[in-house]
């Protein structure tokens, strides 16, 4: 007797969440929250080290502003990645409701299985994206750390 791959995907009138995907999404959300928090801390440090607005020698301030923009983009990206779990649960619920409504259509159960597999792949991609965001931020901040610490520099030696 050959059993179907989908026999465990269907329950009459009761659907359970995918526990493994729940754990994966919880980890992605935790990493996204940590990235957003770290971006907030670095943005605050850069804002506090900005000199007052004056005429001339504003190159360091422009570097700081560019770093702030990159930090803001990274923070927004982490929030967008964090939102993927909500979108997944809503689309999974739609498929599950179709399975309950049409239990004799096996394609819905197969579609749910494929949807869950896609979400695992997407969660892995989101973690790669977070890694890449950290790499880009680290590169930008390390290359410009001198201008971030002292945006105006010490040009008093050049005056004599």
N, CA, C and O atoms as a GROMACS GRO file, in nm:
protein
  640
    1UNK      N    1   0.084  -0.119   0.000
    1UNK     CA    2   0.000   0.000   0.000
    1UNK      C    3   0.088   0.124   0.000
    1UNK      O    4   0.172   0.141   0.089
    2UNK      N    5   0.071   0.209  -0.097
    2UNK     CA    6   0.150   0.331  -0.110
    2UNK      C    7   0.073   0.445  -0.044
    2UNK      O    8  -0.044   0.469  -0.075
    3UNK      N    9   0.140   0.516   0.046
    3UNK     CA   10   0.075   0.630   0.110
    3UNK      C   11   0.118   0.758   0.041
    3UNK      O   12   0.226   0.766  -0.018
    4UNK      N   13   0.036   0.855   0.050
    4UNK     CA   14   0.063   0.985  -0.012
    4UNK      C   15   0.157   1.067   0.074
    4UNK      O   16   0.156   1.055   0.197
    5UNK      N   17   0.238   1.149   0.012
    5UNK     CA   18   0.327   1.240   0.085
    5UNK      C   19   0.247   1.343   0.164
    5UNK      O   20   0.298   1.402   0.260
    6UNK      N   21   0.125   1.364   0.124
    6UNK     CA   22   0.047   1.471   0.184
    6UNK      C   23  -0.045   1.424   0.296
    6UNK      O   24  -0.122   1.504   0.349
    7UNK      N   25  -0.040   1.296   0.332
    7UNK     CA   26  -0.134   1.248   0.434
    7UNK      C   27  -0.114   1.319   0.567
    7UNK      O   28  -0.210   1.330   0.644
    8UNK      N   29   0.007   1.366   0.597
    8UNK     CA   30   0.031   1.436   0.722
    8UNK      C   31   0.011   1.586   0.709
    8UNK      O   32   0.014   1.658   0.809
    9UNK      N   33  -0.008   1.634   0.588
    9UNK     CA   34  -0.030   1.777   0.567
    9UNK      C   35  -0.176   1.814   0.589
    9UNK      O   36  -0.206   1.932   0.612
   10UNK      N   37  -0.266   1.718   0.583
   10UNK     CA   38  -0.410   1.746   0.594
   10UNK      C   39  -0.466   1.692   0.725
   10UNK      O   40  -0.439   1.579   0.764
   11UNK      N   41  -0.544   1.776   0.790
   11UNK     CA   42  -0.619   1.737   0.910
   11UNK      C   43  -0.762   1.783   0.889
   11UNK      O   44  -0.785   1.894   0.841
   12UNK      N   45  -0.857   1.702   0.924
   12UNK     CA   46  -0.996   1.746   0.904
   12UNK      C   47  -1.031   1.860   1.000
   12UNK      O   48  -1.037   1.841   1.122
   13UNK      N   49  -1.055   1.976   0.944
   13UNK     CA   50  -1.100   2.095   1.016
   13UNK      C   51  -1.001   2.150   1.119
   13UNK      O   52  -1.036   2.244   1.190
   14UNK      N   53  -0.883   2.096   1.129
   14UNK     CA   54  -0.782   2.148   1.222
   14UNK      C   55  -0.649   2.155   1.148
   14UNK      O   56  -0.605   2.059   1.085
   15UNK      N   57  -0.586   2.270   1.157
   15UNK     CA   58  -0.455   2.286   1.096
   15UNK      C   59  -0.357   2.335   1.200
   15UNK      O   60  -0.383   2.430   1.272
   16UNK      N   61  -0.245   2.268   1.205
   16UNK     CA   62  -0.140   2.307   1.299
   16UNK      C   63  -0.034   2.386   1.225
   16UNK      O   64  -0.008   2.364   1.107
   17UNK      N   65   0.025   2.479   1.296
   17UNK     CA   66   0.132   2.560   1.236
   17UNK      C   67   0.256   2.473   1.217
   17UNK      O   68   0.274   2.373   1.286
   18UNK      N   69   0.337   2.512   1.125
   18UNK     CA   70   0.464   2.443   1.102
   18UNK      C   71   0.560   2.489   1.211
   18UNK      O   72   0.608   2.602   1.208
   19UNK      N   73   0.588   2.401   1.306
   19UNK     CA   74   0.669   2.437   1.423
   19UNK      C   75   0.812   2.473   1.383
   19UNK      O   76   0.872   2.566   1.437
   20UNK      N   77   0.866   2.398   1.289
   20UNK     CA   78   1.004   2.425   1.247
   20UNK      C   79   1.015   2.564   1.183
   20UNK      O   80   1.108   2.639   1.213
   21UNK      N   81   0.921   2.597   1.096
   21UNK     CA   82   0.922   2.729   1.035
   21UNK      C   83   0.902   2.838   1.139
   21UNK      O   84   0.959   2.947   1.127
   22UNK      N   85   0.822   2.810   1.240
   22UNK     CA   86   0.804   2.907   1.348
   22UNK      C   87   0.936   2.937   1.419
   22UNK      O   88   0.965   3.052   1.451
   23UNK      N   89   1.015   2.833   1.445
   23UNK     CA   90   1.145   2.852   1.509
   23UNK      C   91   1.241   2.927   1.417
   23UNK      O   92   1.316   3.014   1.462
   24UNK      N   93   1.238   2.894   1.289
   24UNK     CA   94   1.326   2.963   1.193
   24UNK      C   95   1.289   3.110   1.184
   24UNK      O   96   1.377   3.196   1.185
   25UNK      N   97   1.160   3.140   1.175
   25UNK     CA   98   1.117   3.279   1.167
   25UNK      C   99   1.149   3.355   1.297
   25UNK      O  100   1.182   3.473   1.293
   26UNK      N  101   1.140   3.288   1.409
   26UNK     CA  102   1.175   3.352   1.536
   26UNK      C  103   1.323   3.390   1.538
   26UNK      O  104   1.359   3.496   1.588
   27UNK      N  105   1.408   3.304   1.484
   27UNK     CA  106   1.552   3.335   1.479
   27UNK      C  107   1.580   3.450   1.383
   27UNK      O  108   1.660   3.538   1.413
   28UNK      N  109   1.514   3.450   1.268
   28UNK     CA  110   1.532   3.560   1.172
   28UNK      C  111   1.487   3.692   1.235
   28UNK      O  112   1.554   3.794   1.221
   29UNK      N  113   1.372   3.689   1.303
   29UNK     CA  114   1.322   3.811   1.368
   29UNK      C  115   1.420   3.859   1.476
   29UNK      O  116   1.443   3.979   1.490
   30UNK      N  117   1.476   3.766   1.550
   30UNK     CA  118   1.571   3.803   1.655
   30UNK      C  119   1.695   3.871   1.593
   30UNK      O  120   1.743   3.972   1.644
   31UNK      N  121   1.744   3.815   1.484
   31UNK     CA  122   1.860   3.872   1.417
   31UNK      C  123   1.827   4.009   1.357
   31UNK      O  124   1.910   4.100   1.360
   32UNK      N  125   1.708   4.024   1.302
   32UNK     CA  126   1.666   4.153   1.246
   32UNK      C  127   1.655   4.258   1.356
   32UNK      O  128   1.697   4.373   1.337
   33UNK      N  129   1.598   4.220   1.469
   33UNK     CA  130   1.586   4.313   1.581
   33UNK      C  131   1.724   4.356   1.631
   33UNK      O  132   1.745   4.472   1.667
   34UNK      N  133   1.817   4.261   1.635
   34UNK     CA  134   1.952   4.293   1.680
   34UNK      C  135   2.020   4.390   1.583
   34UNK      O  136   2.087   4.484   1.625
   35UNK      N  137   2.004   4.367   1.454
   35UNK     CA  138   2.062   4.458   1.354
   35UNK      C  139   2.002   4.597   1.368
   35UNK      O  140   2.075   4.696   1.365
   36UNK      N  141   1.870   4.607   1.383
   36UNK     CA  142   1.806   4.738   1.397
   36UNK      C  143   1.855   4.809   1.522
   36UNK      O  144   1.878   4.930   1.520
   37UNK      N  145   1.871   4.736   1.630
   37UNK     CA  146   1.921   4.794   1.755
   37UNK      C  147   2.065   4.843   1.739
   37UNK      O  148   2.100   4.952   1.784
   38UNK      N  149   2.148   4.762   1.676
   38UNK     CA  150   2.287   4.803   1.653
   38UNK      C  151   2.295   4.927   1.564
   38UNK      O  152   2.377   5.015   1.588
   39UNK      N  153   2.211   4.932   1.462
   39UNK     CA  154   2.208   5.050   1.374
   39UNK      C  155   2.168   5.174   1.453
   39UNK      O  156   2.224   5.282   1.433
   40UNK      N  157   2.070   5.160   1.541
   40UNK     CA  158   2.028   5.273   1.625
   40UNK      C  159   2.143   5.326   1.710
   40UNK      O  160   2.163   5.447   1.721
   41UNK      N  161   2.219   5.235   1.769
   41UNK     CA  162   2.330   5.275   1.856
   41UNK      C  163   2.438   5.348   1.777
   41UNK      O  164   2.491   5.450   1.823
   42UNK      N  165   2.472   5.296   1.659
   42UNK     CA  166   2.576   5.360   1.578
   42UNK      C  167   2.526   5.495   1.524
   42UNK      O  168   2.603   5.591   1.518
   43UNK      N  169   2.399   5.502   1.486
   43UNK     CA  170   2.343   5.629   1.440
   43UNK      C  171   2.348   5.735   1.550
   43UNK      O  172   2.380   5.851   1.525
   44UNK      N  173   2.316   5.694   1.672
   44UNK     CA  174   2.322   5.787   1.784
   44UNK      C  175   2.464   5.835   1.806
   44UNK      O  176   2.486   5.954   1.828
   45UNK      N  177   2.562   5.745   1.801
   45UNK     CA  178   2.702   5.783   1.821
   45UNK      C  179   2.747   5.882   1.714
   45UNK      O  180   2.814   5.981   1.744
   46UNK      N  181   2.709   5.856   1.588
   46UNK     CA  182   2.749   5.948   1.480
   46UNK      C  183   2.681   6.083   1.497
   46UNK      O  184   2.744   6.187   1.479
   47UNK      N  185   2.553   6.083   1.532
   47UNK     CA  186   2.482   6.209   1.552
   47UNK      C  187   2.544   6.290   1.665
   47UNK      O  188   2.554   6.413   1.655
   48UNK      N  189   2.584   6.224   1.770
   48UNK     CA  190   2.644   6.296   1.883
   48UNK      C  191   2.784   6.347   1.852
   48UNK      O  192   2.830   6.443   1.914
   49UNK      N  193   2.853   6.286   1.756
   49UNK     CA  194   2.987   6.332   1.722
   49UNK      C  195   2.986   6.434   1.608
   49UNK      O  196   3.093   6.480   1.567
   50UNK      N  197   2.871   6.469   1.556
   50UNK     CA  198   2.863   6.569   1.449
   50UNK      C  199   2.895   6.707   1.505
   50UNK      O  200   2.843   6.745   1.610
   51UNK      N  201   2.980   6.782   1.436
   51UNK     CA  202   3.010   6.917   1.484
   51UNK      C  203   2.897   7.013   1.449
   51UNK      O  204   2.805   6.979   1.375
   52UNK      N  205   2.906   7.132   1.503
   52UNK     CA  206   2.804   7.230   1.470
   52UNK      C  207   2.820   7.272   1.324
   52UNK      O  208   2.925   7.254   1.264
   53UNK      N  209   2.714   7.328   1.270
   53UNK     CA  210   2.713   7.365   1.129
   53UNK      C  211   2.791   7.494   1.112
   53UNK      O  212   2.761   7.596   1.175
   54UNK      N  213   2.891   7.489   1.025
   54UNK     CA  214   2.976   7.606   0.996
   54UNK      C  215   3.003   7.610   0.847
   54UNK      O  216   2.965   7.520   0.772
   55UNK      N  217   3.068   7.718   0.805
   55UNK     CA  218   3.111   7.729   0.666
   55UNK      C  219   3.248   7.663   0.651
   55UNK      O  220   3.335   7.680   0.736
   56UNK      N  221   3.265   7.589   0.544
   56UNK     CA  222   3.395   7.531   0.512
   56UNK      C  223   3.425   7.402   0.587
   56UNK      O  224   3.371   7.377   0.695
   57UNK      N  225   3.512   7.323   0.530
   57UNK     CA  226   3.562   7.198   0.585
   57UNK      C  227   3.448   7.107   0.630
   57UNK      O  228   3.447   7.058   0.743
   58UNK      N  229   3.352   7.084   0.540
   58UNK     CA  230   3.237   7.000   0.573
   58UNK      C  231   3.247   6.860   0.515
   58UNK      O  232   3.149   6.785   0.518
   59UNK      N  233   3.364   6.822   0.463
   59UNK     CA  234   3.377   6.690   0.402
   59UNK      C  235   3.352   6.579   0.504
   59UNK      O  236   3.284   6.481   0.473
   60UNK      N  237   3.405   6.595   0.623
   60UNK     CA  238   3.385   6.494   0.728
   60UNK      C  239   3.239   6.480   0.766
   60UNK      O  240   3.192   6.370   0.794
   61UNK      N  241   3.168   6.592   0.767
   61UNK     CA  242   3.025   6.590   0.799
   61UNK      C  243   2.948   6.518   0.688
   61UNK      O  244   2.853   6.445   0.715
   62UNK      N  245   2.990   6.538   0.564
   62UNK     CA  246   2.925   6.469   0.452
   62UNK      C  247   2.947   6.318   0.462
   62UNK      O  248   2.858   6.239   0.432
   63UNK      N  249   3.067   6.278   0.505
   63UNK     CA  250   3.095   6.136   0.525
   63UNK      C  251   3.004   6.080   0.635
   63UNK      O  252   2.948   5.971   0.621
   64UNK      N  253   2.988   6.156   0.742
   64UNK     CA  254   2.900   6.113   0.850
   64UNK      C  255   2.756   6.099   0.801
   64UNK      O  256   2.688   6.002   0.834
   65UNK      N  257   2.710   6.194   0.722
   65UNK     CA  258   2.574   6.189   0.670
   65UNK      C  259   2.554   6.069   0.578
   65UNK      O  260   2.448   6.005   0.581
   66UNK      N  261   2.655   6.039   0.497
   66UNK     CA  262   2.645   5.923   0.408
   66UNK      C  263   2.640   5.793   0.489
   66UNK      O  264   2.565   5.701   0.455
   67UNK      N  265   2.718   5.786   0.594
   67UNK     CA  266   2.714   5.668   0.682
   67UNK      C  267   2.578   5.657   0.752
   67UNK      O  268   2.525   5.547   0.767
   68UNK      N  269   2.524   5.770   0.793
   68UNK     CA  270   2.391   5.769   0.855
   68UNK      C  271   2.285   5.720   0.756
   68UNK      O  272   2.195   5.644   0.793
   69UNK      N  273   2.296   5.763   0.630
   69UNK     CA  274   2.202   5.717   0.528
   69UNK      C  275   2.212   5.566   0.508
   69UNK      O  276   2.110   5.498   0.496
   70UNK      N  277   2.334   5.514   0.504
   70UNK     CA  278   2.352   5.369   0.488
   70UNK      C  279   2.298   5.293   0.608
   70UNK      O  280   2.238   5.186   0.593
   71UNK      N  281   2.319   5.346   0.726
   71UNK     CA  282   2.264   5.283   0.846
   71UNK      C  283   2.112   5.283   0.844
   71UNK      O  284   2.048   5.185   0.884
   72UNK      N  285   2.054   5.392   0.796
   72UNK     CA  286   1.908   5.400   0.787
   72UNK      C  287   1.854   5.299   0.686
   72UNK      O  288   1.754   5.233   0.712
   73UNK      N  289   1.920   5.287   0.572
   73UNK     CA  290   1.878   5.188   0.471
   73UNK      C  291   1.889   5.046   0.526
   73UNK      O  292   1.803   4.962   0.501
   74UNK      N  293   1.994   5.021   0.601
   74UNK     CA  294   2.013   4.888   0.659
   74UNK      C  295   1.904   4.858   0.762
   74UNK      O  296   1.854   4.746   0.770
   75UNK      N  297   1.870   4.958   0.838
   75UNK     CA  298   1.766   4.940   0.940
   75UNK      C  299   1.630   4.911   0.873
   75UNK      O  300   1.555   4.825   0.919
   76UNK      N  301   1.601   4.983   0.766
   76UNK     CA  302   1.477   4.959   0.693
   76UNK      C  303   1.476   4.819   0.631
   76UNK      O  304   1.373   4.752   0.631
   77UNK      N  305   1.590   4.777   0.579
   77UNK     CA  306   1.598   4.642   0.521
   77UNK      C  307   1.573   4.536   0.626
   77UNK      O  308   1.505   4.437   0.600
   78UNK      N  309   1.628   4.556   0.746
   78UNK     CA  310   1.606   4.458   0.851
   78UNK      C  311   1.458   4.452   0.891
   78UNK      O  312   1.406   4.345   0.921
   79UNK      N  313   1.392   4.566   0.891
   79UNK     CA  314   1.249   4.566   0.924
   79UNK      C  315   1.166   4.497   0.815
   79UNK      O  316   1.069   4.429   0.845
   80UNK      N  317   1.206   4.516   0.690
   80UNK     CA  318   1.136   4.448   0.580
   80UNK      C  319   1.157   4.297   0.588
   80UNK      O  320   1.063   4.220   0.564
   81UNK      N  321   1.278   4.254   0.620
   81UNK     CA  322   1.306   4.111   0.633
   81UNK      C  323   1.228   4.052   0.751
   81UNK      O  324   1.183   3.938   0.746
   82UNK      N  325   1.214   4.131   0.856
   82UNK     CA  326   1.142   4.085   0.975
   82UNK      C  327   0.994   4.062   0.944
   82UNK      O  328   0.930   3.977   1.007
   83UNK      N  329   0.940   4.136   0.850
   83UNK     CA  330   0.799   4.129   0.816
   83UNK      C  331   0.764   4.005   0.734
   83UNK      O  332   0.646   3.977   0.712
   84UNK      N  333   0.864   3.931   0.688
   84UNK     CA  334   0.839   3.815   0.602
   84UNK      C  335   0.758   3.708   0.673
   84UNK      O  336   0.678   3.639   0.610
   85UNK      N  337   0.777   3.691   0.804
   85UNK     CA  338   0.704   3.588   0.877
   85UNK      C  339   0.554   3.616   0.876
   85UNK      O  340   0.475   3.523   0.861
   86UNK      N  341   0.516   3.740   0.891
   86UNK     CA  342   0.375   3.775   0.889
   86UNK      C  343   0.313   3.743   0.753
   86UNK      O  344   0.205   3.685   0.746
   87UNK      N  345   0.383   3.780   0.647
   87UNK     CA  346   0.332   3.753   0.512
   87UNK      C  347   0.321   3.602   0.488
   87UNK      O  348   0.226   3.555   0.426
   88UNK      N  349   0.419   3.527   0.539
   88UNK     CA  350   0.415   3.382   0.522
   88UNK      C  351   0.294   3.322   0.593
   88UNK      O  352   0.224   3.238   0.536
   89UNK      N  353   0.269   3.364   0.715
   89UNK     CA  354   0.158   3.307   0.791
   89UNK      C  355   0.024   3.338   0.726
   89UNK      O  356  -0.066   3.254   0.725
   90UNK      N  357   0.011   3.458   0.671
   90UNK     CA  358  -0.115   3.493   0.604
   90UNK      C  359  -0.137   3.410   0.478
   90UNK      O  360  -0.248   3.361   0.455
   91UNK      N  361  -0.034   3.392   0.399
   91UNK     CA  362  -0.051   3.312   0.276
   91UNK      C  363  -0.067   3.164   0.310
   91UNK      O  364  -0.140   3.093   0.240
   92UNK      N  365  -0.002   3.117   0.416
   92UNK     CA  366  -0.018   2.978   0.459
   92UNK      C  367  -0.161   2.955   0.508
   92UNK      O  368  -0.219   2.849   0.483
   93UNK      N  369  -0.216   3.052   0.577
   93UNK     CA  370  -0.353   3.040   0.626
   93UNK      C  371  -0.453   3.033   0.509
   93UNK      O  372  -0.552   2.960   0.516
   94UNK      N  373  -0.427   3.107   0.403
   94UNK     CA  374  -0.516   3.101   0.286
   94UNK      C  375  -0.514   2.961   0.224
   94UNK      O  376  -0.618   2.907   0.188
   95UNK      N  377  -0.392   2.904   0.212
   95UNK     CA  378  -0.381   2.770   0.155
   95UNK      C  379  -0.449   2.668   0.247
   95UNK      O  380  -0.518   2.579   0.200
   96UNK      N  381  -0.428   2.682   0.378
   96UNK     CA  382  -0.489   2.590   0.474
   96UNK      C  383  -0.641   2.597   0.468
   96UNK      O  384  -0.709   2.495   0.477
   97UNK      N  385  -0.694   2.718   0.454
   97UNK     CA  386  -0.840   2.729   0.446
   97UNK      C  387  -0.893   2.663   0.319
   97UNK      O  388  -1.003   2.607   0.319
   98UNK      N  389  -0.817   2.667   0.212
   98UNK     CA  390  -0.857   2.598   0.088
   98UNK      C  391  -0.855   2.447   0.109
   98UNK      O  392  -0.942   2.376   0.058
   99UNK      N  393  -0.756   2.398   0.184
   99UNK     CA  394  -0.749   2.254   0.210
   99UNK      C  395  -0.869   2.209   0.293
   99UNK      O  396  -0.926   2.103   0.268
  100UNK      N  397  -0.908   2.290   0.391
  100UNK     CA  398  -1.024   2.256   0.473
  100UNK      C  399  -1.153   2.262   0.389
  100UNK      O  400  -1.242   2.178   0.404
  101UNK      N  401  -1.159   2.361   0.302
  101UNK     CA  402  -1.280   2.377   0.220
  101UNK      C  403  -1.290   2.268   0.113
  101UNK      O  404  -1.399   2.218   0.083
  102UNK      N  405  -1.173   2.232   0.055
  102UNK     CA  406  -1.170   2.131  -0.053
  102UNK      C  407  -1.074   2.019  -0.014
  102UNK      O  408  -0.965   2.011  -0.071
  103UNK      N  409  -1.110   1.932   0.080
  103UNK     CA  410  -1.017   1.828   0.126
  103UNK      C  411  -0.988   1.722   0.020
  103UNK      O  412  -0.888   1.650   0.031
  104UNK      N  413  -1.070   1.711  -0.081
  104UNK     CA  414  -1.050   1.610  -0.185
  104UNK      C  415  -0.952   1.656  -0.293
  104UNK      O  416  -0.915   1.576  -0.379
  105UNK      N  417  -0.909   1.781  -0.292
  105UNK     CA  418  -0.814   1.832  -0.391
  105UNK      C  419  -0.674   1.824  -0.331
  105UNK      O  420  -0.637   1.902  -0.243
  106UNK      N  421  -0.599   1.728  -0.379
  106UNK     CA  422  -0.467   1.701  -0.323
  106UNK      C  423  -0.365   1.810  -0.357
  106UNK      O  424  -0.266   1.826  -0.287
  107UNK      N  425  -0.388   1.885  -0.462
  107UNK     CA  426  -0.294   1.989  -0.504
  107UNK      C  427  -0.279   2.099  -0.398
  107UNK      O  428  -0.173   2.159  -0.386
  108UNK      N  429  -0.385   2.126  -0.323
  108UNK     CA  430  -0.372   2.226  -0.218
  108UNK      C  431  -0.274   2.181  -0.110
  108UNK      O  432  -0.194   2.260  -0.061
  109UNK      N  433  -0.281   2.055  -0.074
  109UNK     CA  434  -0.187   2.002   0.026
  109UNK      C  435  -0.045   2.004  -0.028
  109UNK      O  436   0.049   2.038   0.045
  110UNK      N  437  -0.029   1.969  -0.154
  110UNK     CA  438   0.105   1.976  -0.215
  110UNK      C  439   0.153   2.121  -0.223
  110UNK      O  440   0.271   2.150  -0.205
  111UNK      N  441   0.059   2.211  -0.251
  111UNK     CA  442   0.094   2.353  -0.256
  111UNK      C  443   0.140   2.404  -0.121
  111UNK      O  444   0.231   2.485  -0.112
  112UNK      N  445   0.077   2.356  -0.015
  112UNK     CA  446   0.119   2.396   0.120
  112UNK      C  447   0.258   2.344   0.151
  112UNK      O  448   0.340   2.416   0.210
  113UNK      N  449   0.285   2.222   0.112
  113UNK     CA  450   0.418   2.165   0.133
  113UNK      C  451   0.523   2.246   0.058
  113UNK      O  452   0.628   2.279   0.113
  114UNK      N  453   0.495   2.278  -0.068
  114UNK     CA  454   0.589   2.359  -0.148
  114UNK      C  455   0.605   2.499  -0.090
  114UNK      O  456   0.715   2.555  -0.089
  115UNK      N  457   0.495   2.554  -0.040
  115UNK     CA  458   0.501   2.688   0.021
  115UNK      C  459   0.594   2.687   0.143
  115UNK      O  460   0.674   2.778   0.161
  116UNK      N  461   0.581   2.584   0.226
  116UNK     CA  462   0.668   2.574   0.344
  116UNK      C  463   0.815   2.558   0.305
  116UNK      O  464   0.903   2.617   0.367
  117UNK      N  465   0.841   2.478   0.202
  117UNK     CA  466   0.979   2.461   0.155
  117UNK      C  467   1.035   2.593   0.103
  117UNK      O  468   1.151   2.627   0.127
  118UNK      N  469   0.952   2.667   0.032
  118UNK     CA  470   0.996   2.797  -0.019
  118UNK      C  471   1.027   2.892   0.096
  118UNK      O  472   1.123   2.969   0.089
  119UNK      N  473   0.947   2.886   0.201
  119UNK     CA  474   0.971   2.974   0.315
  119UNK      C  475   1.101   2.940   0.387
  119UNK      O  476   1.169   3.030   0.437
  120UNK      N  477   1.136   2.814   0.392
  120UNK     CA  478   1.266   2.776   0.449
  120UNK      C  479   1.380   2.833   0.364
  120UNK      O  480   1.479   2.884   0.418
  121UNK      N  481   1.366   2.823   0.234
  121UNK     CA  482   1.466   2.879   0.144
  121UNK      C  483   1.476   3.030   0.162
  121UNK      O  484   1.585   3.087   0.168
  122UNK      N  485   1.360   3.096   0.169
  122UNK     CA  486   1.359   3.242   0.184
  122UNK      C  487   1.418   3.284   0.319
  122UNK      O  488   1.487   3.386   0.326
  123UNK      N  489   1.393   3.208   0.423
  123UNK     CA  490   1.451   3.240   0.554
  123UNK      C  491   1.603   3.231   0.548
  123UNK      O  492   1.673   3.315   0.606
  124UNK      N  493   1.655   3.131   0.478
  124UNK     CA  494   1.800   3.120   0.461
  124UNK      C  495   1.853   3.240   0.382
  124UNK      O  496   1.958   3.295   0.416
  125UNK      N  497   1.781   3.281   0.280
  125UNK     CA  498   1.822   3.399   0.203
  125UNK      C  499   1.819   3.524   0.289
  125UNK      O  500   1.905   3.611   0.275
  126UNK      N  501   1.721   3.536   0.376
  126UNK     CA  502   1.713   3.652   0.464
  126UNK      C  503   1.834   3.657   0.559
  126UNK      O  504   1.887   3.764   0.586
  127UNK      N  505   1.875   3.542   0.608
  127UNK     CA  506   1.994   3.538   0.694
  127UNK      C  507   2.119   3.577   0.615
  127UNK      O  508   2.206   3.645   0.667
  128UNK      N  509   2.126   3.532   0.489
  128UNK     CA  510   2.238   3.575   0.404
  128UNK      C  511   2.235   3.726   0.381
  128UNK      O  512   2.339   3.792   0.383
  129UNK      N  513   2.115   3.780   0.361
  129UNK     CA  514   2.101   3.924   0.342
  129UNK      C  515   2.146   4.001   0.466
  129UNK      O  516   2.213   4.103   0.455
  130UNK      N  517   2.110   3.951   0.583
  130UNK     CA  518   2.154   4.016   0.708
  130UNK      C  519   2.306   4.012   0.719
  130UNK      O  520   2.369   4.110   0.759
  131UNK      N  521   2.364   3.898   0.684
  131UNK     CA  522   2.511   3.888   0.685
  131UNK      C  523   2.574   3.990   0.591
  131UNK      O  524   2.674   4.053   0.625
  132UNK      N  525   2.516   4.005   0.473
  132UNK     CA  526   2.570   4.099   0.375
  132UNK      C  527   2.554   4.244   0.422
  132UNK      O  528   2.642   4.326   0.398
  133UNK      N  529   2.444   4.273   0.488
  133UNK     CA  530   2.424   4.408   0.541
  133UNK      C  531   2.531   4.439   0.646
  133UNK      O  532   2.590   4.547   0.646
  134UNK      N  533   2.556   4.342   0.735
  134UNK     CA  534   2.662   4.361   0.834
  134UNK      C  535   2.798   4.382   0.768
  134UNK      O  536   2.876   4.466   0.812
  135UNK      N  537   2.826   4.307   0.661
  135UNK     CA  538   2.955   4.319   0.592
  135UNK      C  539   2.970   4.458   0.529
  135UNK      O  540   3.077   4.519   0.539
  136UNK      N  541   2.864   4.506   0.465
  136UNK     CA  542   2.870   4.639   0.402
  136UNK      C  543   2.887   4.748   0.507
  136UNK      O  544   2.968   4.839   0.490
  137UNK      N  545   2.810   4.739   0.615
  137UNK     CA  546   2.821   4.840   0.721
  137UNK      C  547   2.960   4.839   0.784
  137UNK      O  548   3.019   4.944   0.809
  138UNK      N  549   3.012   4.720   0.810
  138UNK     CA  550   3.146   4.710   0.868
  138UNK      C  551   3.249   4.773   0.776
  138UNK      O  552   3.337   4.846   0.821
  139UNK      N  553   3.238   4.745   0.647
  139UNK     CA  554   3.332   4.801   0.550
  139UNK      C  555   3.325   4.953   0.547
  139UNK      O  556   3.428   5.020   0.552
  140UNK      N  557   3.205   5.007   0.538
  140UNK     CA  558   3.189   5.153   0.530
  140UNK      C  559   3.238   5.220   0.658
  140UNK      O  560   3.308   5.322   0.652
  141UNK      N  561   3.202   5.164   0.772
  141UNK     CA  562   3.242   5.226   0.899
  141UNK      C  563   3.391   5.217   0.924
  141UNK      O  564   3.452   5.312   0.974
  142UNK      N  565   3.453   5.104   0.889
  142UNK     CA  566   3.597   5.091   0.909
  142UNK      C  567   3.676   5.182   0.815
  142UNK      O  568   3.777   5.240   0.855
  143UNK      N  569   3.633   5.195   0.692
  143UNK     CA  570   3.703   5.279   0.596
  143UNK      C  571   3.694   5.427   0.631
  143UNK      O  572   3.781   5.505   0.596
  144UNK      N  573   3.588   5.465   0.701
  144UNK     CA  574   3.565   5.606   0.730
  144UNK      C  575   3.571   5.638   0.879
  144UNK      O  576   3.520   5.741   0.921
  145UNK      N  577   3.630   5.550   0.957
  145UNK     CA  578   3.628   5.568   1.102
  145UNK      C  579   3.698   5.697   1.145
  145UNK      O  580   3.656   5.760   1.242
  146UNK      N  581   3.804   5.737   1.074
  146UNK     CA  582   3.875   5.860   1.112
  146UNK      C  583   3.784   5.983   1.096
  146UNK      O  584   3.782   6.071   1.182
  147UNK      N  585   3.711   5.987   0.986
  147UNK     CA  586   3.620   6.100   0.963
  147UNK      C  587   3.496   6.093   1.052
  147UNK      O  588   3.436   6.196   1.084
  148UNK      N  589   3.460   5.973   1.093
  148UNK     CA  590   3.346   5.960   1.184
  148UNK      C  591   3.382   6.007   1.324
  148UNK      O  592   3.299   6.068   1.393
  149UNK      N  593   3.505   5.980   1.365
  149UNK     CA  594   3.548   6.020   1.500
  149UNK      C  595   3.576   6.170   1.507
  149UNK      O  596   3.537   6.237   1.603
  150UNK      N  597   3.644   6.221   1.405
  150UNK     CA  598   3.679   6.363   1.403
  150UNK      C  599   3.648   6.419   1.265
  150UNK      O  600   3.737   6.425   1.180
  151UNK      N  601   3.524   6.460   1.241
  151UNK     CA  602   3.485   6.504   1.106
  151UNK      C  603   3.555   6.630   1.060
  151UNK      O  604   3.578   6.645   0.940
  152UNK      N  605   3.589   6.720   1.151
  152UNK     CA  606   3.657   6.844   1.111
  152UNK      C  607   3.808   6.825   1.107
  152UNK      O  608   3.878   6.904   1.043
  153UNK      N  609   3.858   6.725   1.173
  153UNK     CA  610   4.002   6.701   1.172
  153UNK      C  611   4.073   6.805   1.257
  153UNK      O  612   4.010   6.886   1.325
  154UNK      N  613   4.203   6.801   1.250
  154UNK     CA  614   4.286   6.896   1.323
  154UNK      C  615   4.372   6.970   1.222
  154UNK      O  616   4.486   6.933   1.198
  155UNK      N  617   4.318   7.074   1.166
  155UNK     CA  618   4.388   7.150   1.062
  155UNK      C  619   4.467   7.266   1.118
  155UNK      O  620   4.514   7.350   1.041
  156UNK      N  621   4.482   7.273   1.247
  156UNK     CA  622   4.554   7.387   1.305
  156UNK      C  623   4.701   7.385   1.268
  156UNK      O  624   4.763   7.491   1.265
  157UNK      N  625   4.758   7.271   1.240
  157UNK     CA  626   4.899   7.265   1.200
  157UNK      C  627   4.919   7.326   1.063
  157UNK      O  628   5.026   7.379   1.035
  158UNK      N  629   4.820   7.320   0.978
  158UNK     CA  630   4.831   7.377   0.844
  158UNK      C  631   4.819   7.527   0.842
  158UNK      O  632   4.846   7.589   0.738
  159UNK      N  633   4.780   7.589   0.953
  159UNK     CA  634   4.764   7.734   0.955
  159UNK      C  635   4.898   7.805   0.973
  159UNK      O  636   4.907   7.924   0.943
  160UNK      N  637   5.001   7.739   1.021
  160UNK     CA  638   5.128   7.806   1.048
  160UNK      C  639   5.229   7.784   0.941
  160UNK      O  640   5.341   7.834   0.950
   0.00000   0.00000   0.00000
